[in-house]
Amino acid sequence: MEVGIVSYGAYVPRYRIKLEEIAAVWGDDAKSIIGGLKVKEKSVPDLDEDAITISVEAARNAINRGNVDASRLGAIYCGSESHPYAVKPTSTIVAAAVGAEPNLTAADFEFACKAGTAAIQACMGLVGAGMIDIGLAIGADVSQGAPGDALEYTAAAGGAAYIIGSSDLAAVIEDTFSFTTDTPDFWRREGMPYPEHGGRFTGEPGYFKHVTSAASGLMDKLGTKPSDYDYAVFHQPNGKFPQNVARKLGFTPDQIKAGLVVPMLGNTYSGSCMIGLAAILDQAVEGDRIFMTAFGSGAGSDAFSITVTDRIEEIRDAGPKVEELLQNPIYMNYATYAKHKGKIKVS
């Protein structure tokens, strides 16, 4: 049985802040940080937006794009590291908002920035086993970074939703491969407002080891090589890491260009790779092959090999494209940004 993407949708808030605006608050040392990030600006949630509202908007866009009957949904899994409730599922709220029937399974996933791709894998398994008709996998975040911390310059807001099934496929997921270890590169304990990161573990032991291991593992499994793919997308914590890991693996700048949305969006954590994939699907054509590898701190990577079908032409224009979602931004200063992000506490 072929399993793949029936439809997809993304959502990005319109508000933005330029990295220079953040750096101006924290001084000359901060200005030196942003030079190597290769990010110009990042999205910021409105005062009434959170991981739930972003998930709902992305899910609705996916359902509308594919003209999918929400009552067919047998599973809804929401991946995020900024679920609004510690105990109360995001997924049940999304189910109600999109009009799903109650005879489904639902759960919230958490694995840093790869929770959304883990949700895709779970839906693939249920569809492939014949346990459900279609499933909805979402990756969405309202990312947090402590004031003045390096994370603050890229932590953004946005998400993407994918409907996974076995018929009417816009893209076939040929296979997937994961690589996981206990690497303490990034964490946030219950009750902590901001995450912490483990310095020397962030780059080579964290991101690069896991992305290259998962990507190489999948290509070895399938007997493929980078030149077999038309597009590639890797987790985008900044603009530098995905370009470097693509080069290490043998992918070209042209292959990753379409999915590299982080310079004008920032790092949407669980939505990062999935929004990049959506941007690729917005322009891919039948027969194109896409290679995707997500990364989540803690740490693990999920790699996917995807082939686009002719149905992409039927559904592509029925929902907002990522390029459209990034247009007409509303820029804010640091004070307004701090208010939107809850950095200003009122007793």
HELIX and SHEET records of a PDB file:
HELIX    1   1 LEU A   19  TRP A   26  1                                   8    
HELIX    2   2 ASP A   28  ILE A   34  1                                   7    
HELIX    3   3 ALA A   51  ARG A   65  1                                  15    
HELIX    4   4 ALA A   70  ARG A   72  5                                   3    
HELIX    5   5 THR A   90  VAL A   98  1                                   9    
HELIX    6   6 ALA A  112  LYS A  114  5                                   3    
HELIX    7   7 ALA A  115  GLY A  128  1                                  14    
HELIX    8   8 ALA A  150  TYR A  153  5                                   4    
HELIX    9   9 GLY A  199  PHE A  201  5                                   3    
HELIX   10  10 THR A  202  PHE A  208  3                                   7    
HELIX   11  11 LYS A  209  LEU A  222  1                                  14    
HELIX   12  12 PRO A  226  ASP A  228  5                                   3    
HELIX   13  13 LYS A  240  LEU A  249  1                                  10    
HELIX   14  14 PRO A  253  LYS A  257  1                                   5    
HELIX   15  15 VAL A  262  MET A  264  5                                   3    
HELIX   16  16 TYR A  269  GLY A  271  5                                   3    
HELIX   17  17 SER A  272  LEU A  281  1                                  10    
HELIX   18  18 ILE A  312  ILE A  315  1                                   4    
HELIX   19  19 ARG A  316  ALA A  318  5                                   3    
HELIX   20  20 VAL A  322  LEU A  325  1                                   4    
HELIX   21  21 TYR A  334  HIS A  340  1                                   7    
SHEET    1   A 9 THR A 105  PHE A 109  0                                        
SHEET    2   A 9 LEU A  73  GLY A  79  1                                        
SHEET    3   A 9 ILE A 134  VAL A 142  1                                        
SHEET    4   A 9 ALA A 157  GLY A 165 -1                                        
SHEET    5   A 9 GLY A   4  TYR A  11 -1                                        
SHEET    6   A 9 ALA A 171  THR A 180 -1                                        
SHEET    7   A 9 GLY A 300  VAL A 308 -1                                        
SHEET    8   A 9 ARG A 289  GLY A 296 -1                                        
SHEET    9   A 9 TYR A 231  PHE A 234  1                                        
SHEET    1   B 3 GLU A  41  VAL A  44  0                                        
SHEET    2   B 3 TYR A  15  LYS A  18 -1                                        
SHEET    3   B 3 ILE A 330  TYR A 331  1                                        
SHEET    1   C 2 PHE A 186  TRP A 187  0                                        
SHEET    2   C 2 GLU A 196  HIS A 197 -1                                        
END                                                                             
